[in-house]
């Protein structure tokens, strides 16, 4: 498997990626991306495992504003689909 950059699909992934870079440095995170074993994808949680990091609980929570925005997007998509 060749090099794949970190995958950030949602707000939690973005927060986790930012925390990893701030805590370990961009170079260490980039190097960890290359050491992911097997068929695992380079999601921030897998990179954290390679680094031996324990993620803070605060990263797991989505802020109310972000959650409301995502819900509004889903409602619009549903409305478009049903109309």
N, C-alpha and C positions, 0 to 999 in steps of 0.2 A: 504494500500500500504506500503510495506516495504521500508527500506532505499535503495536508489540508488545513486551511486556516480555521480558527475558532468559529464555531457556529453559534450565533446568537439569534434565537427565534422570537424571544419575548422579553418583556421588561425585566423579569427575574434573571434571565441570562445576561442581559446588559449590566445589571447591578453586580452580578457575580464576577463578570469579566473585569469590570472597573475595579472591584475590590482586589481581585487577584493581581492585577497590574500594579495597583497602588501598594499592595503588601509585599509582593515578590519581585516586582520590576518587569518591564516589558520583555527584556531579554530572557529572563528565567521562564516566563510564561510561554514565549515563542519556542524555547528549547523543549519545554514540557509537551507542547503540541506534537513534537516529533517522536516522543517516547510513548505515546498511547499504544497499548498492546492490543493485539488481535483485531477484531472487526469493529471495535468501539469507535464512535465518531468523536471529533474534537469539541464536544460541548463543554462549557465552563465547569460543570460538575465533574466530568472525567479528567479534565486538566487539573482540577483541585486535588483529585485522588493521586495523580502522578506526583504532584508537589507535596503530598502528605498534609494538605491543608484541611483544617476543620472550619467550615464556613459558619459565620455568625448567624444566629437565628433571625436577626433583622433583615438579612438578605432574602429570606423566604417569604416575607410579607410584601404584598403589593399595596402601594399607597392607595387611599380611597379615590383620589382624582384619576389615577391611571386605571383603576378598576372600573370606575364609572365611564371613562372614555371607551374602554374596550367593550363594555356592555352596550353603549350607544352604537358603536360600530356593528356589533352583532345584530342589534335590533334593525338597523338600516338594511343590512344584508338580508335578514329574514323578511322584512317588508318588501324589498325588491323581488325576492324569490316568490313571495305569495301573491304579488300583484300582477 
